[in-house]
Amino acid sequence: MSLSRDERIILLKIARASIEAELKGMALEMPQITSPNLLEPRGAFVTLHKHGQLRGCIGNFFSEKPLYETVADMALQAAFHDPRFMPLEPHELSEIDIEISALSPLKPISNVEEIEVGKHGIYIINGPYRGVLLPQVATEYGWDKYTFLDQTCIKAGMMPGCWKDPNTQILIFSAEVFGEKSEGLL
């Protein structure tokens, strides 16, 4: 499924309005949504950058909620609950660039050769360890497939090469990635 430019802009505006409402201690006034694409239950990640540096990223793969509500929720999580960062402060809002990754369903794979760098994200599971990297991460860092797999292992709290363990489950997904900069909103 591909989102139209108008749908992407609506989602970006919802993400920013969600964060802004929280900072002001107000309820979010959600626009009326009629687009079937935005009403479909779908996972999403919201990534915040400040001056080009990561400032928060939270998402989920599964959602019972429509995509637009998932985006609003994940924007709040990225801004205020990413354990790697302090909660966003009001003065930072104007410095934040929002990026959304609208996700496809997860697909288990049995052969790492199925992974296409730049197209697929990776979700690795081994016992209590879980780690995910979005498709754009490998491209941003210039990683090949095996470095991407190793870095996902590290993100999961395991050693590089954990993906070779037969007990490690590897799932892939694709994402439609767009942001305020790419959509001309900043």
N, C-alpha and C positions, 0 to 999 in steps of 0.2 A: 504494500500500500504506500502510495506517495501522497504527501501532504501538499496542498497548494501553497503558494506564497502567502495568501491571505490567512490560511489556517496556521501557518508557521508564525506569522505576526501576531495573531490572536493568542497563541500559546506563550510567546515571549512577553506580551503585555500582561497576561495573567500571572506569569512567574514574577515579573517585577512588581506588579500590584500586590501580590501576596506578601512579598518581603516588605514592601513599603507599609502596608496595612499593619503588619506585625510590629514594625518599628514605631509606628504611631499609636499602637494599642487600640486599633480600630478593627472592626469586622471587615472582611474582604467583600466588596460588592462585585459578585461574579456576573459577567455579561450573559445574556441569554444565548445559549449555544444550540444551533440546529444542524450543524454539519455532522453527517454520519461518521466521518473520520475522527472527529473530536469526541464523539459520543461512544466510540468503541472502547471497551476495556482493553488497556494496553499498558505495558511497562514503559518506564522512562527514567532517565537520569537527568539531573540538572547540575550543570557545572558553572561555578562562578570563578571568574578571573579578575584580578586587580592588577592593573598595569602589566598585563601579560602573564602574571604568575597565578598559579592555582590558589584559590581562596576558599574553596569548598566544593564538594561533589558528593551527592547522595542520590541513590535511585533504587528502583526495584524492578524485578523482571516480570512479576505477576501483579495484576491489579484487578480487583472486582469493580473498581471505579472507572468512569470514563477517562480517557486520556487527558482531557483538560483539567480534571480534578486531581489526577495523579501528578501532573506538572505543578499545580499549585502546592500540593503537599510536599513534593520533593524540593521545590524552591525553598520552602521554609526549613526543611531538614538540612539542605546544603548551606543555608545562610546561618543557621543557629545551632545545629546539632552535629556537624561533622567533628568528630573527636580530635582531628588533627589541627583544628583551628579554634581560636576564641570566637564567640558569637559575633556576628556582624554588628558594627556600630552605625548609628544613623549617619554620621559624617562620611562613611565609606560608600554609601549607596550610589552616589554619583560617579564613583570610580570603578564600579563593578560592571563587567560585561557578562551577560547571561548566555549560556549555550545549553541547548536541549538536545538530548539523544532519545528519539522515539524508537523503541525497540521492537524487533521481530520476536516471535516465540523462540525459546531455547531449543537447540537441536543437539542431542548427544552424537558424538563421533567416535569411531573406533580406530581411525587412522589420521594422524596429524597432518597428512598431506592434503586433507580436505580443507584445511585452514587457508584462507586467502588474506594475506596482509593488506590492510587498508579497507577490506570489505567486512571481515569478521572481527567480533570481539570474542574474548575467551573467558569462560567461567570454569574454574578448576575446583574440584571437591575431593578431599581425601579425609575420611573420618570427620573430626570436628573442624578441620581446616578448609577455608573457602576463600577464594580470591577472584576478583574480576578486573579486567582491563577493557576499556571501550576500544572499538576499532581504530579511532583516530589517534590513540596513544602510540601505537607502533609506527604510524606514519610520522607523527610529530617528532619522534626520537630517531627515526631512520632505522628501526630494528628489522631484522629478518625474522622469519617465522619462529626459529628456535630461540632467539633472544626474547621474543615476545612471550613464548611459552615459559622460559626461565623467569622472566620478570613477573609473570602472573603467579608462578610458584612462590616467589619472594613476597609478593603482595599478600598471598595466602598465609604467610608465616612459615613456609617450608623452604627447603633447600632448592637451588636451581637444579633442574633435571627431574624434579618430582613428577613431572608429566610422563616420565618413562615407567613409573611404578604401575603395575597392572591394577592396583587398588585405587588409582587416581582416575576419577571420572572427568572427562573433558567435554564441555558443551560449548557450542558456538552460537552466535547470534549476529544479526546485522542491525545497523542503526541508521536512521535518517538524522543526520547531525546538522544543526543550523543554530545561528546565534544572532545577537543584536547587530554585531558588526557585519556579518555576511548578508543580513537582510536590510542593511542600511538604516538601522534604527539609532545608531550612535554616531 
